[in-house]
Amino acid sequence: MRVLLVEDNKLLAQGIVMSLAKSGIQVDHLASYNQAQIALENEDFSAIILDLSLPDGNGADLLKQWRKNGISLPIIVLTANTDFDTRLMCLDIGADDYLSKPFDVRELIARLKAIIRRQHGLDNNQFSYGALNIDFARCEVHFRDELVSLSRREYQLLLEFAQSAGRVLTRNQLEQLTYGWDEVGSNSIEVHIHHLRKKTATELIKTVRGIGYILTETV
């Protein structure tokens, strides 16, 4: 999972980047309106965290511009303004969620994961993609109607692919996910993907040479 953070407060941004990295989320940090304007032209993100008060522009204007241009990525707005009218305005112009400063980064992570689940249709405790079915409530995986027994790490990795179904996950993004795993080695990602393929189908997770991997809609 890769997220764009637009925040001019360096200390706050550093804390967010570090906390999200520990949760396996890669963050690209930008500190200005102008940088953020062009950030989505050539880059691929799962969600955006946007501060309203930027040094060279208003984050609300940026949000409106993105929505006008057809950008449908989930967006969480951050602001020091706590009044109801500001919150209502953010939601009206296209924000998916809203957090008032100061906030606990753990809440930001929880909200971020929730809006991404909704974006990918994962919010009903079920995920179906081709022959793959995941029941989040029971932590069960079925492939071609057969129950698949996965280790905790394999399950975590598969969830990451599910959240990015149909999109390439780079090796760097997957390394961010495995950050802090006790058993991580130089080939840890390949080992877990090998096990997932062996337990499902080789073609379920396709290698994109020189870039990373992608979950395919295998039948």
C-alpha angles and dihedrals in degrees: 000000000000122000133189114223117196106189130135096198101095096197093049091044092052091052092049093047093050094046094047091047090056087055091053096258119134114217131201107199124207125174105197144059093235094052091049092050092068099029095096097050097084104008133081121221136174095213145347131236107200130189113210096212109066125165095240104031150355117283090212090061089050091051091051091049092051092050091046089053091054098255105153100178115135110264129197115195122214121198142155089223110098102179121121096238092059092050091048091048092053092051092045094055094049113282114144094205142359136216127189119217129277098045140155110259089219088065090050090053092048092049091045093053091046095055091046090052089052091048091055095041093252097124098097095065089257134094124186124182117162107307093344120100126178124190105199095188092058097028088233128148125201125187120187087350092302122118110244120209110217134178118240092258093048089051092050091050093048090051089055090053090047091054089053098037112167093012128099117252111207123224089247091056091051091048088055088055093052093046107128097017107139094221097048114138135165091276099032095118093050091048094053093045090049090054092048091051092047091052095046121011134313091235095053092085111034123201114232100203115240093002115056141263139311133201108234129206094249118183 
